Amino acid sequence: MQAESKQFSELIGAFEASPLAFAILDSELHVVYTNKILSERYPDLQNPAKLYFLFKDIDKPSIQGYLKSERSYEFTCDLPDQKGAKITLNALFSEDEKFLGATALVSPKADGAGFFPVDEQSDYHLAVNREFRSRLTMMFASIYSIAREKDFEPGPKICEHINNINQNCFQLLRVSENLENILRLSDKNEKAFFKLVNFTDFVTKLVETVIKLDNKNRVPIEFCCSCGALPARIDLSRMEFAISNIILNSIKYTRDGNKIKITLSQVGDNALLSISDKGAGIPKDVLSKVGTPYFSYSHGEKFLAGFGIGLYLAKKYIASHAGAFSIQSEEGVGTTVTVSIPLDIEKKDGVVKEITFERPAVFEPWKKFSITAKQLSEVCYYPEI
């Protein structure tokens, strides 16, 4: 039971922030845990009791035997709003090879009805991408299990290799999520979820997290905020992605011995966020292309180009908030990116009404699998195991 609790808790840590729909089953194939994304994607399965019906008609003894010998098993089932969903089971074992249960990945049917774009090519890419991320999630769980193995005392070289695998897994996860995000933009059913938040607190939490990260370029980051509470209706995930990606590019392209300055202020009825660096700068003939999909640029001999997706998504997400995105740059001097977000300010007789914020939003950019951590994994020694 102790081994089961330990392994389950490690998996829950990996699955809780996973973009995939996961559940954990015990040795009797009873559902003991479902992650957040499963509940969000399948509202009718918001607790283990309701999810149980997915497994109630399968031949459990046969599945248990198959999992013990073959380690994995797949079958299809009908969800309340979609037929033919795929369930992928992967067996869990203790150190002494005792069968503990299984993880369950709940995937939509490949045709994407109700979730994904109608375009067949997008459906194919999304299906491949989800399978890719499913394997990455299991790799993370395996890495953490190895690192926490009892009596496992690796030398410096082994630790370096483990952390290198961890870092590269995060970078692959970032690329994978960026690809899925860009494919989702073509989905007319994909909607933003806006919430009234204190934008000052939101930006402060995000920037403080970035400052605490040990970036590989050793770039100091200065944060200046000259305003109080700023009420804004934002999609937390989209805005976190946009801001962290802009900061990523500043860290990535800045020069040795310089710093990044991030400033938040209020200008009229808008929040103004400015991110400036004394980096390599962008040539005039390239500047107009920055932010277009799949366009990337490498400076000098140092290859720093990516897939040309991050800034494109950042611009799109900011536009979805009726915001504005602008970039000014001079080669050899540096770059300044400015983001303007409209504030939710009500006035009566010229006087601003007092704001009552909604229930505090769950925004934890410091967590291991947060959007900020994944976006900055390319330039930061983070997250460590």
N, C-alpha and C positions, 0 to 999 in steps of 0.2 A: 504493500500500500504506500509506503514511503517513496519507493522508486517510481511508482505511478504518479504520485502527487508532484514529485520533482520534475519528471519529464513533461507532464501536462502543463505545469506552471511555465516552463521554458517555452513550450509551444504557444501557449496563450500570449506570452509576451511578443512573440513573432507574428502571430495571427491578428492580434487586436488592431494593429495599424496596417494590416495587409489590405491591398486594394481588391483582393479576391474574397469570395464567400466561403468561409471555412467553418467546419464543426469538428468536435472531438467526440469519439465514441469510446466507451469503456470496453472491457473484455467481453461483455455480454452484448455488445453493439447497441447499448443504450446511449442516447445523446446526453452528454454532460456539459457541453459548452458550445455556444455559437458566437461568432464574432460580429462586430458592429455592421460591417458591410453586408453580411448575410441578411440581417434584420432590415437594413435600409433597402436592399434590392428586392427582397421578398417580404413585404410587410405582413403577410399572413403567417410567416414563420418566425415570429418574434420571440419565441421561447422554445426551449428544448422539447417541451411537451407537444407543441404543435408540429415541430419538425419530425417528431417520432414517426408520424404516419408515412414518411418517405421510406422508412425501413421496416415497417411492420409486416409487409407481405413477402419480404425476401426470405429465402431459406437460410436462416441464421447459422445453423450448425455447418452447413456446406460452405457458407461464406467464411466462417471462422477458420475452418480447415484450409480453405484456399488461401486465406491471408497468411496463415502460419507457414504454409509451404511456398507460395508464390510471392508473398509480400504485398501484392496490390490486387485490386479488383475494380472493375467498372460496370455500371449498369445505368439504365435510363428510367426515368419516372415522370409522372405528370404533376407539375406544380399547379396551384390554383389558377394562375393566369397564363400558363404556358405549358404546352405538352412537349415531351421528349427531352427534358433537362437531363444532363449527364452528371452522375455522381461518381467520383473517383476516390476509392478508399486506399490508403497506404498504411500498412501495419506498423504498430509500435511495439517495441520489445525492451525489456530491462537489460541490464548488463549481463545477467545470467541467462538471457534468451527466453525469459518468461513473456508470454503474450499479454500485453497490457491493454490493447484496444487498437484504434485506428483514427487517422485524420480523414475527414471527408471534405472534398472540394466540390461545391455545387456550382455547375457551369450551365449557362443558358444553352438552349438548342442552337446549333450552328447557324440556322437561318436568322437568328437574332430578333425574332418577332417580339415586339414590345420593348426592346432594350437598345438595339443597335441600328445603324443606318441600313436602308434598304439596299444600297449599292453592294453588289456581290463581292467586289474586290475589297471593299472596306470590311465586309463581314469576314472574309478569309483572313485578312491581316489581323483583325481583332481576335479571331479564334486562335491563330498562331501565337499572337502576343500574350494571350491569357495562359496558354499552355506553357510558354516560356517563363512567365512570372510565377506560375505554380511551381515549377522546378526550382526557381530561385528561392522561393519561400522555404522549400524543404532544405535547400543548401544552407540557408541561414540557420535553420533549426539544427542541422547537423554540426555546423561550425561551433555554435554556442554549446552544444552538448559535449563536443570534444574538448573545448576550452575549459569546461566546468567539470570534466571527468575527475572523479575522486582519485587521489594519488597521482594525478597527471602533472608532472613538473617539467615542462619542456624547456629546453635551453633557449638562449636569445635568438638563434637562427630559426628555430621552429616557430617561435612566437612571431618573428618577422614574417615568415611565410603565411601563418594563419591570418595575421592582420592584413597582409597583402591580398589574400583571397577575399577576406571580408570587404575591403575597400573596393575591389573590382566588382564584387557582387552588387554593392550599392550603386556603382556607376552604371552597371548593366540595368539595374532596376530603374534608375533615373531615365536612361535612354528609352526603356520599354514604356514607362509611364508617359513620357513626352510624346511618344508615337501614338499611344492610345488617346491621349488628350487631343491631338491634332485630328485624329480620325473621328472623334466624338463631335468636333465642331461642325461636321457635315450632317449630324443627326438633328433634324428639326424638333425631335422630341426631347432633346437634351436641354434641360433648363437650369438656370442658376438659382441658388437658394439664398436670398438676401435676408440679412438680419441687421437690426439697428444696434450698432455697437459704438463704443468709445474708440474712435479711430486712433486717438493719441495712445491709448493703452495698447492697442493692437500693434501699432508700429514699434512702440517702445519694447514690448516683449520680443518681437521678431528681431530687432536690431541688437538687443542685449544678448540674445542667444547667439547671433552671428559673432559678436565681439568675443564671447567666451570660447568660441571654437578656435582651435589652433590651426590657422591656415598655413598651408605649405609655403606660401610666398612671404610669410611673416609681415603681412601688411597691416599696420595699425589702422583702426577704424574709429573715427570721432563722430559722436551723435549730438546734435544740437536741436532742442525743441523749445520753441518760444511761445507755446500756446497751452491752454488748458484742455478740458475735455472737448473733443470734436465729434459730434454725432454724425454718423454716416451709415447708410444701408449698403452692406457689402456681402458678397459671397466669400466666406472665410477662406475656403480652399483656393479659389481663383486668385484672390488678392495675395494670399501667402505665396502662391506660385510666382505671380508677377514680380513682387518686390524681391523675393529671394533670388530669382533668376537675374534680375538687373544687378544685384549685389555680386552674384557669381561672376558676371562678366567684368565688373570693376576689379575684383580680386584677381581674376584670370589675366587681365591685360595691363595691370599697373606695373610701374617700374620699381626697381629696388630703391629703398630709401625714401619712398613717398608714402602718402596715406590717402585713405578714402574718407570723405566727409559726407555725412548724411544729415540733412536738415528737414525738419517738419515745421510748417507754419500755416497760419490761416490767412488767406487772401480773399476778402469779401465773403462769399458764401461757398468757398471751396477750400479744401485741404490741399496744400502744396508740399509734395515730397521731392526733395532734390538729392541726387546721389552723384557726387563728383569725385574724380580721381585724377591723379597726375600720372596717367599711364601712357601707353604707346600712342594713343590717339588714333583717329581713323582718317585716311586720305579722303579728299573731297569727292573723288570719282567713285569711292566705295560707300560713302556715308548714306547716299540716297537709297542704297540697296539693303542697308541694315534693317532687319525686321521682316524681310520678305521670306516666305517659306523656302527652306532647303538651301538658302544662301549662307555660306560661311566664308570667313576670311582669316588667313594666317598672316601674322606680322613677322617680316624678316625671316631669319633662319629658324626661329622657334615656332614649331607647328602647334597652333593653339585652336585651330578651327574645330567646330563641332558639326552638328547635323543641320544647323540653321532652323531649328524648331523653337528653341526656348524664347527668344525675344519676340518671335512672331506670335507665340501663344500669349506672352505677356501683354503685347499690344492689343490683341483680341480681347483678353480678359478685362483689361482696363476700359476698353471701348464698351464692353457689356455693362459697365457701371456708369455709362454716360460720361466717362472721364476722358482726359486728354493725355497723350504721351508725346514727348518731344525729346530730341537728342541733338546736342551740340558738341562738336569735337574738332580738334585741331591736331594734326599729326605731329608727334613729338612733344605735345603740350599736355593733352589729357582730354577727358570726356565728361560731360555733364548730362545726366538723364533726369528729366523733370516729369513728374506724374501729378496730375490734378484730378481730384475726386470731389464731386459735389457733396455738400453737407446737407443733412436733413434738418434744416432750421425753420421753425415756424415763428412768424411774427404777428403781433396784434397791436395795431396802432403804432407801428414802428418799433415795438419793444419785443425782444426775443423771448419766446415762451420757454419756461423751464422744461428741460428734457428729462423724461423718465425712460431709462434704458430697459430693454427687454431682459429676460432672465440672462445672466452672464453667459456668454458664449464659451463653449469648450474650445479653447485655443491653446495648444501646448507645443510650441515650435521646438522646445528643447528635447522632446522625446526622440528615441532612437530611430523610429520609422516615420517621423514627421516629414511633411513636404520640404521644409527648410533643410533638414538633415540630408535628405536624398538629393536635393538640388545642389547643395554645397559639398557633397561627397567628393566631387572631382578636384576641389582645391583645398580641402581641409582634411586633417588627420582625424577624421570623425565619421561615424561613431566607432569608438574602440569597442572591442569585445569585452 
